[in-house]
Amino acid sequence: MNTNDIQLFALPLGGQLTSEEWNAFTIMLPFHVQKNIRQYKQWQDRQRALLGNTLIRWALLPFMNKAVCHITQDIYGRPTVANHKHWEGDFNLSHSGDWIVLALTTNGRVGIDVEKIKPVNKDIMHYALSKQEFHMALHQPLHAFYELWTLKEALFKTGLFPNLSPHLLDTIDIKTTRADLSTQLLYLDQRHPVTICWNNSSTNVKITTLNRQQLLQ
């Protein structure tokens, strides 16, 4: 991985795993993670959790020098690597609809959000957006709302705005006042926009689309 790149890994959810595939992925994860995954009622949610946790560990492995990778949470509930002398970077996971995505950087902070485009009403738009953003998105095609929402979520998920919830972040103000932050919007397909936000000097996002079998290698 080029240290000047922000790495984006994109993994399709795919069809339901067979029992053999499920077992192959499950044994790679700590017991407490397996227990949490089994609590989801819908197979899609269990599978997202299983593949997402596997994707994190797969992507971090090259930086761990074969050491055990301990994933924990900071005081705000944000996943992070626990006390590892070879790791100074950051990662962030998101999933929606047909995709699971992971952003990875070797330094600084990174946040990512993917959403599946589906109808929303004005009440949801009022809650999710600032007044400036609402008026901007109101008469735009539906995808404009999701582009704003993924941006807000990605900004929030960097952990750099811990005292605010996503709907309170005004992306218009942030873009004019936070020159240290970079963002990039892209589409995995016509229905799934994804936004990445980071705070280091990286200028390029490298996209890698994976399949499930690659995570087992």
N, C-alpha and C positions, 0 to 999 in steps of 0.2 A: 504493500500500500504506500503510495506517495504521501509523504507527510503534509503536502500542501493540498491534499484532496479531502473532501468530506465524502465518506463512503456511504452509499445507500444500497442496502440489500432488499430486494423485493421478492416475496415468496407467495405464490398462489395458494389459497386455502385448499383447493382441489376437492375431490370426492372423499367420502368417508374412508378413513384408514381401515385396513383389514386388521384382524386381531394380531397377526404376526408383525405388521408394520407398527401397530400401537406399542407392542411389547419392545420392539427394537428401539423406539424413541424413548420410552418410559425408563428403561434401565439406565439411560445416560444421565438422568436427573436425580438430584437429592431426594430423599424420602419425603421431606416436608413439602417439597414442590409437587411431587406426585400426589400427595394427599390433597393439596389445594386444588389441583386440576380436577380430581375426581368429584369435587363438590358441585361442579357445573352440571345442570340438568340436561341441556341441549348438546348433542354431539358436536355441533358446529363450535360452540363456546369451549367445550373441552379440547377440541382439536386446535383451535386458535391458541389456547393457553399452552398446550403441549408443544406445538411447533414454534410458538413465539419464544418460549423458554429455551428450547433447543437451539433456535437461531442465535440468540444472544450468546450462548456458550460457544457455539461454532465460530462465530465472528470474532470473539475475544481470544480464542485459543492461540492464534499466532503471536499474541502479545504476552502470554502468560508463561512462556518458557516451560511448558509442560507441568507447571504448578497447578494445584487445585484452585479453581476459580470460585470464590465465594461472593455471591450476589446478595447484597443487603439493601436496606433502604435508609435514606437520610431522615432527618427530623421532620421533613415535609412529605415523607412517603415516596420519595423519588428513588427508583432503583439505581444502584451504583456498585462498583467493585470495592470490596472491603479490604483495606490495608494491604495493597500489593505494590511492592517496591519497583516492579517493572512496568507499572501502568500509571500514566498521568493523563489519560484521555477521558472520554465520556461517550455514552451511548444512550439511545432512546428508542423505544418500541411503540408501534401503533398498529392497530388492525381495524378493518371495517369491510363489510361485504366480502368480496372475493380475494382480498389481499392482506398480507402481513408484511409490515415494513420495519426496517431497523436502520437508524442513522448512527454512524460511528465516526469519531474524530480522535486523533492521538493527543490533542491538547485543547484546552478550553471547554466550553459547554456547547451542547447541541440538543435541539428539540425537533420532533417530527410529528406530523399528524396526517392521516389519510382518512377520507370519508367517502362513503358511497352516496352518490347523488340520488335523492328521492324527494318527493313533494314536501314542502314545509308551509305552514301558515304564518300570518303576520304576527301572531302572538309569540311564536318561537323566534321569529326574526327580531322582534322588539326586545326579547330577553337576551338574545345572543349578541346583538350588535349595539354599539354606541349610537347616539343620535346622528352623528356624521356618517357613520357606516350604514345605518339603516336607510337614510335618504339616498345614499350612493347605490345601494343594492336593490331598493324597492322596485324600480322600473327597469331593472336589468334582467337578463335571462337567469334562470335558476342557478346555473353553475357559478354565477358571480357571488351569490351568498356563500356557497361552499368554499370558494377560493378565499373569501374573507375569514370564514370560520376555521379553516385549516391553518391559516396564518396566525390567528389568535391562539389556537391550541398549541401550535409549534413554539410560539413566543413564550407562552406560559410554561410549557414543558421543558424549556431550558433550565428552569429553576432560578432564573434571574429576576423574577417578579413574584417572590414567595408570598407577599401580603395581598395579592390580588387574585381573583378568580378570572378565568378566561374572558367572560362576558364584560368585565370591567376594563379590560385592556383596550385602549383606542389605538388601532394600528396606524391611523393617520398621524396622530401625535407622535407615536413611537418612531415612525420612519423619519420624522423631522428632528427628533431630539436625541436619538440613540445611534450615532454614527458608528458605534462599535459593533452593531449587529448587522449581519447579512442574512438575506432570505432568498429562497428559490422555490418557485412553483413549477410543478410538472404534472403530467397526467400519465398514470399507469395504463389506462384505457379510457374510453369516452366517459365512463361513469365514476372514475375514481381519481379525483385530484389529490395530490400530496404536496405539502409544504414543509421545507426544512429551514430551520433557523440556527445560526451559530455565531460565536463571538470571537473567533480568531481570524488570522489573516488569510485563511483559505479562500481561493477564488473559483474553485472547480468542484462540482459534485460528480462523483463517479458512480454510475448506476450498474448494479449487477443483479440480473434476474436469475433466481435459483429454482431448482426443483427439489422435491423432498428427499430424493435419494442422495443428493449431494451432501446433505446434513449428516448422513450416516457414514460418510467416508472419512 
